[in-house]
């Protein structure tokens, strides 16, 4: 028997190693994290190795040789034992008794409780029975809260420091042998230049740093009167720039022309584990999203891995990992147990709601409507934390005036979350037992379980296991309802005869007789069949009705007056977006300055809680790509900053009736300043309402400089709208609404399921060059209600130099580039 178990363990270990190596060698780890099949293969191999380790450890457990697998991790009920025998049921338990100080342990001969058991008892009977499970639950809830309120908290980001600056250097030439650039005569600055550091060289005679940039260099050698640099860019381009430039030159520790990245860097630095981890491992999230959108969702792999783990620990997600379940436990302990007047039994029609709710959710997904975000466990708690707790965090740490106002959608979500908790008045953890469709997925996964709870013949029918079970998973005869059991092991810790074990499902050693005492439960009869059929039909009909109603009163994207919200950068096309956005609220939390805010009912139920840009409140930060990084379904693509900065969310449109200079009221360049400061340079000046002389020429000093949006460069970030609204509307009360508004829709945004936005911009640029002979409309205005009085309103100001004045057309040194990306 011993050799057979050792052989089985070794065989499983070799199989797991082979599978693990297959996934590892075909796809290195750097690719495995982005390749679903490889990562899943690695997970299967790891799971097999874990099973092999458990088999070998159980084999070494000389006190329980009848089991092939043993997962006991509860604290056994304290009872007297024979001298010399061990109270522990497993190798792990025996090891702990050797490690833990004797003063913490109980005396099994006298039944005197040790300090550890006493402390656990003070926390509650479930803590004393299954401290490992309670500890894991606490860690997971704490991890969820840290990920949400710390990792996704964007306001710890700070712009990169300017760094040291060393001005006044002269370019002496190039070493012909080494190709190194020689500079001399500069100032030393506050700190000396160190060898091997990277420096950026700029021409001091050019006001614009971008125009005066001469590239980046590595410091080779520093002497008292000279410094030697090696270019990290193209050598000939760097030489051309230095020869043309007038100097003197400034050496900088940081690049002032670099695209800001502090928000993205801050999230990356804090994200030791993915911020969306719990959303990714909720299987209903990814499964329903993939079905509704008819596309691959990357979190399917994470969901597959957790389902594989639950083959070994049946429904372990519900019993150990789910932060919503732990929150419900806390509510039941603090509030629910004090109100018992609404208690219901455990055998009513409600015991199978979760299966019908799951069926209805999947029917909606098949019909292209995603409703799982309303009922999946993790989106429910994420949204609850967002709408209930996040305003408290933002208000107390940043100021209450920076908390956006609530709408009807907020109130519905808060009511839903409180309702989930309030179900605890009916029975403790009522949601988890009977309602949660995410739990139903794991219950169905229990059909493929490897281990399960078993009861031995030493059971004395004390009923303690039934009383403590949090999932109503124990029958009246004290055996197990296997689809409901989460292997929480609380029952094992209260069993006075140690009759409960957690072993492989085919273990039949010394088991108690079933149906003793009689349970009254029978196989599916006529009444049960009719109940099942009726419930299933109602679930399907409800799903079809919900999908039909949502479509009828939904977005109606093809309608002429359809609402087109400005979505986050990298959002997939609108129809797919509505089918992939799980409405979890993670992007709202990670978005700085609350640029993204939840949609109400502008698109009916179909758009409820989806993210939309509120540019009156704030604009999209140039250095942030957090929304795509934390999206668990890919509704917002995870874009690097290089891609995000050219991804068009919408187009800024100037209202010529209200824009102050265009209306002839006063000069205003707020939007131009904001756009240039953000680095987009998508708004330029034009001269409007200039007076003309008798010869028809503009009179110098007359007219206004007005904004003109360059459509090819605008990404719809909304910063211009935010500035105009904040100054001209809220502060000066000159306007009723912003005179420049970002709008989405056909031709104004980029919405792609895959592909590069940079490449798309390059293709568009090439197409424009091919058709450059045709006039291009690069400004968008709302037509005036009356004809303009300025026939020269679009003439440039003659007092202003042309943008490319003084630049040779033939560009003999090759310093200009046709690629702005």
BATIBA-186897 format. One record per residue (C-alpha): x, y, z. Coordinates in steps of 0.02 Angstrom, whole numbers, plus 50000, padded with zeros to 5 digits. Example, Ala and Ser with C-alpha at 12.3 -4.5 7.8 and 13.67 -1.06 7.14 Angstrom:
BEGIN
506154977550390 506844994750357 
//
This chain:
BEGIN
500005000050000 501405012150046 502375008649887 500815010549781 500455027749850 502265032949828 502205026949648 500585036549617 501335052349691 502925050649588 501925047549428 500845063049457 502405073249494 503255067749333 501685071349231 501515088549310 503345092449277 503155087349095 501615098249072 502455112749162 504015111649053 502945110448896 502105126948936 503735134848994 504865130048849 503645133648708 503315150848779 504565159348895 503855167849049 503895184848966 502685178348834 501765166448948 500995180749044 500185187148885 499845170448801 498315162048875 498665144248817 500425144348886 499925151649053 498515139049070 499725124849029 500915131049163 499465131849287 498935113949249 500715108049273 500865117349437 499205110149498 499775092349459 501395095149553 500405101849702 499305086249700 500875075349695 501595084449845 499965081949940 499975063349897 501755061349959 501425071250119 499865061050153 500855045150125 502085050750259 500615053550378 500775037150470 499215040250573 498045040950422 498705028750294 496975025450223 496925041950127 497815045949966 497515064749984 497185073650147 496815092250157 496435094150342 496895111850397 495665114650538 496025115650724 495395098950795 494125098950935 495005097551105 494745080351183 495755068551291 496925057051197 497955042051242 499725045051302 500975045651159 499705048051020 499655063850915 498095074750906 498595080750733 497835072750579 499165077750455 501015080550429 500725099450429 499855098450598 501265088450674 502545100650606 501595115150683 501575106650853 503465105750844 503675123950790 502365132850896 502935136451076 502235124351204 501405138551300 500295141951150 499725123951135 498325115051225 498615100651346 497715086051266 497905075251419 496985087351534 495965096551400 496705113051457 496615125951318 498205134351262 498375153051232 498175151351044 496525141951059 495915154651188 496325169451076 495465161350928 493945157751037 493825176151082 493695180450898 492305167950872 491925149450860 492325148950674 494045156450707 494395143050836 493765129350721 494625134650559 495925148250594 496835145050429 495275148550328 494865164150428 496645170450411 496625167950222 494945176750212 495635191650309 497195192750201 496165192250042 494965205750101 496415216550156 497285213549988 495705218549895 495555234549996 497405238749971 497285235749784 495745246649771 496115260849892 498025261449884 498635254249719 497215262249619 497355278649716 498175289849585 498585304949692 500205298249761 500975301349589 502195315849574 502955323349416 504735318149380 506015330249456 506855342449339 508575336049386 510265344849381 510645357449242 512395362049182 512335377349062 513645386548960 514555372548869 515445374448702 515515360748571 517355357448530 517185343748402 517185324948381 518575312648421 518885304348251 519425287748326 518095285048459 516685295548388 516485304148556 515875322148568 516965334748661 516255349148762 517145361948873 516945377948971 515275374349054 514675377549231 514825363449356 513135366149438 512685360749614 513365343249591 514745336949476 514415326849321 514735308349352 515435296149227 514235283849144 512675294149179 511485299349040 511355317748990 510255327448870 511015341748768 510035357448718 510455373248622 510275388148738 510005400248593 508365391748544 506885396448657 505895380548620 506735365548704 505995353748575 506795363448432 508465365048521 508635346848573 510265338748519 509925321048581 510445310448729 512215305348774 513165294248894 514575302248993 516215293548948 517485304149042 517485320149145 519075330449170 519365347549247 519135356949083 518245344948965 516885331748955 516755317548830 515035311148779 514465296548671 512825298548578 511465285848616 510485291548462 510945291948279 512755298148267 512575308048105 510965316548161 511775321748325 513285328848233 512195338548111 511225346248254 512795351548347 513595358948191 512045369048144 511635374748321 512355391048379 512625386248560 513085388048698 512445371148754 511565365548912 511795348248985 510275341749077 510035326749191 508245324449130 507405327548963 506175342248974 505385337148809 505015319348865 503195314348874 502615314549057 502335297449132 502185299949320 500405293249335 500825277849232 502465275349325 501605277049493 500325263549454 501675252049384 502745254449538 501335250449660 500575236249560 501565221549631 500055210849588 498745216549462 497515228949534 496095219749446 496615202649514 494975198449602 493945204249453 494995193349339 494735177549441 492845179549452 492395166949315 490685174249277 491485190949231 492585184049093 491405170149036 489905181449011 490965195048930 491725182848805 490005176048759 489185193248744 490565200848637 490975184848539 492815188248572 494265181948673 494445189948845 496145188748926 495425185949100 494695169349040 496405162049077 496395168549256 494625161849279 495165145049208 496605144149330 495515147649481 494265134449422 495695122049407 496235125949584 494455123249640 494535105749570 495735102449713 494865113849839 493025113349787 492235130549782 493755137049874 493525154349797 491915156549896 492585149450057 494295157650059 494595171249929 493015181149892 493085198349975 491195200449958 490915184550059 492065190750196 491185207650197 489515198650214 490245188650359 490725204950445 488995212150417 488155196450484 489285196850638 489045215350673 487215217850622 486335202750550 486445191550702 485575204650808 484005204650699 483155187650689 481335191850657 481545189850468 482375172750473 481835159750344 482145141150331 483435132150227 482245122250117 481215135350025 481045139549841 482525151449857 483855138049880 484195136849691 484055155249644 485905156149600 485725143149462 484245151949384 485115168749398 486655161249315 485585154049175 484725170749146 486385179949144 487125168049015 485545169148907 485735188048905 487565185948857 487105174348714 485915187948652 487315200948661 486815209548823 488025209748969 487135210149137 488355200049241 489085216149310 487465218749405 487565202049497 489355195149489 490165194849660 491715205449631 490925219249525 489575221149659 490825224249798 491995234649689 490585246349640 489975246749819 491685252249880 491795265049739 490135273649771 490085272049961 491885273050023 492865281649885 491965298349908 492455297850092 494275294450046 494325307949912 493385320750014 494425318650171 496115317950083 495855329949937 494365340849979 492495338449969 492335350349822 493305337649719 492015323849743 490845322849591 488975323749621 487955307749626 486625303049499 485225290249495 486445276849438 487485279149595 485955277049705 485425261049615 487155253349636 487235258049820 485495250749847 486025234649762 487575232949871 486625236550031 485285224249976 486585210549957 487155213650136 485365215050199 484975197550138 485925192250293 484365196350393 483525181350311 484955169250347 486815171750378 487715173150212 486085171250118 486835179049961 488275166649955 487185151549991 485725154349876 485905169549762 487685172549700 487845167249516 489745167649528 489585154649665 488455144549551 489875143249425 490985135749559 489575124349619 489465117149444 491355115849445 491205105049601 490555091149489 492375088849435 493095089549611 494555078549664 494295080449852 492765081949964 492155081650143 491885064150216 491095058550381 491715042950469 490685030450568 491245038150734 489965052250705 488815054050857 487475064950773 487825079950884 487285092150747 488715104250783 489345103250604 487635108150536 487535123050652 489225130350604 489175127150416 489115144150330 488525137250162 487125125250210 488175111350136 487805097650266 486295086450251 485225081250400 486175064550401 487795074650418 488465069650247 488905082750117 487975092349984 489495092149872 488975106049755 488805118149901 490315113250007 491765125650001 492975114950102 493025128750233 493305114950363 492385124050503 491385108250533 492975098150561 493525109850699 491935107450802 491725088650781 491985081050956 492425063750888 493585069450745 492435060350625 492615073050483 494015072150356 494405080650191 495095067750073 494975061749893 493185059449835 493385040649806 493955037649985 492715025450067 493685020750225 492635019250384 491235030450322 489575032150413 488015024950336 487075037450228 485285042950268 485555039850455 484575048650524 483365049650376 483555065850278 481895065450187 482835069950029 482425059149879 482965057949700 482185070149579 480355065749572 478865072949480 478715088249591 480585091349587 480635089249400 479205101449376 480055113849493 481685112249397 480815114049229 479805128949287 481295137649362 482355134549208 480995140849093 480775156349201 482655159449196 482725158149007 481165168748985 481835181549106 483495182349014 482635184548846 481475197948917 482925207148998 483935206748837 482445212548734 482025226848852 483835232348861 483985232448672 482335241548648 482715255148775 484605254248756 485955263548662 485125262248489 486775266848409 486065267648232 484755280548277 485075298248210 484955305648384 485955291948471 486985297448620 488855295548589 489825297448752 491685300948749 492465284748807 494185282148886 495695281348769 495915263948696 494075259348711 493485246248587 492065250748466 490475256248554 489425240848522 490815229248581 491175241148725 489415239348791 489605220448776 491305219948862 491215233148999 490805223849159 490365240349249 491515236249394 492095254149423 493945249949432 494375262749298 493475276549394 494545273349546 496195273249451 495765288849348 496555304749417 495435319849444 493845309749408 493935312449221 492975296149201 491265296249282 489875283249276 488555285349144 486755286149206 485315281849088 485845291648933 485965274848844 484645266248948 485065251149053 486345245948922 487515260348965 487215261149153 488845263049254 489945262649099 491385275349101 491235291549005 492325307049001 491615322249091 492755335649018 491835349649109 492495341749268 494265337349212 495305332349062 496245316349027 497995317449100 499395315748972 500445304649084 499065292349133 498555275849055 497805268249212 496055264649148 496665252049021 497905244349142 496565240049270 495155234849152 494825216249182 493985212449015 494885222748884 493425234648853 494765247848877 496355241648797 497955242148900 498935255048800 500735260448831 500905279248839 501665279848665 500035272748597 498875281848715 499505299148671 498945297148489 497325287548522 495865298948484 494465299048614 493495312548523 493705329248437 493685346648514 492405357448424 492365376348442 490685385048450 490945400948348 489365408648422 490025408248600 491935407648586 492445424848652 493645430048512 492585422448375 491065431548442 492075447748444 491985449848632 493785448648691 495425439548667 495535422248745 496855408848723 496485397448872 496215382048765 497795385048664 498845386848820 498125371048897 498355360748739 500165366348716 500555363148900 499885345448881 501055342648734 499755339948598 499885356948508 498225353248423 497515371048433 498275385548339 497895404148325 496965412148181 496595430648158 494745434848156 493665450548145 495095461248083 494645478348014 495175482247836 495715498247750 495085505347587 496205493547490 495475478347579 497025475147683 496915470647869 497285485247985 498675481048107 498125479948288 496315475848250 495415459348268 495635444948387 496725429348395 495515414748399 495765395948423 495755384048275 495745365348310 496945354948204 495885339348185 497355328248137 498225331748302 496775332848424 496505317248531 494985323548625 495805323748796 494595337448853 495895348148941 495405363048833 493575360948880 494015359449064 494995375749060 493665385448966 492295378949080 493275382249239 493755400149195 492445407149076 490945397949147 491225394949333 492435408849380 492035423549266 490245418649220 490525424549041 489745408948963 488355396849002 489395382048942 491135379148876 491425386448703 492495371548655 491755354348684 492455337048648 491235326448549 491315308248497 490535299048353 490925293848176 492545301748112 492965309648280 493685295048377 494765279548360 493915263648420 494875247848374 494795230148442 496645227748403 498075235948312 499215250748338 498605268648347 500325274848298 500285264648140 498535270948105 499145288948120 500585285248002 499425277647873 498275292747884 499755304347863 500325294947709 498575295947635 498505314647666 500155317147579 499505307647428 497965318747419 498815334947473 498245343647315 496465343047380 495935355947510 495865348447685 494625354147816 495615354747977 494495365248085 492775361448154 491565375148201 489725375448242 488985386248101 488505403948149 486675407948156 487065424048063 488315427947924 489985433947989 490425452247969 492265448347944 492675443347765 494495441147816 494145431247974 495255416847924 496745427047870 498315424447972 498995439048071 500355447347965 501275452448122 501535434248169 502945424248087 502455409247984 502675392448072 504085386447957 504895403147917 506765401747898 506795382847877 507625377647712 506475367747600 507795355247550 508335351947730 510165348447686 510645341847858 509185329947878 508665336648046 506815337648004 505715322448014 504105318647923 503565306948064 502845316448212 502495300348304 
//
